Amino acid sequence: MQQIKRVGDKTISSELKHRITIQELSVLADGEGGFIESWDDVETVFAAVYPISAKQVFEYRSVGVDATHIIKVRGDIDISTTE
């Protein structure tokens, strides 16, 4: 993981200025053989958000943006990337 360097005399508390909501994916059967995906709020915390890279994609007359960020939060938050 890339280490983020603080600028100046900022404290960790002053970096945590963005309020983010952590969500969890729920997959429910729709009763007709398919599934419905739903995002449920798990926790809202203050975080420091640092952009790493971004690119804009023009394809089929639409514009999409892929961005990558590092998000720092205080404390322990259990995040799983598997189902």
Helices and strands as residue ranges (DSSP letters): H 12-15, E 18-29, E 35-59, E 62-73
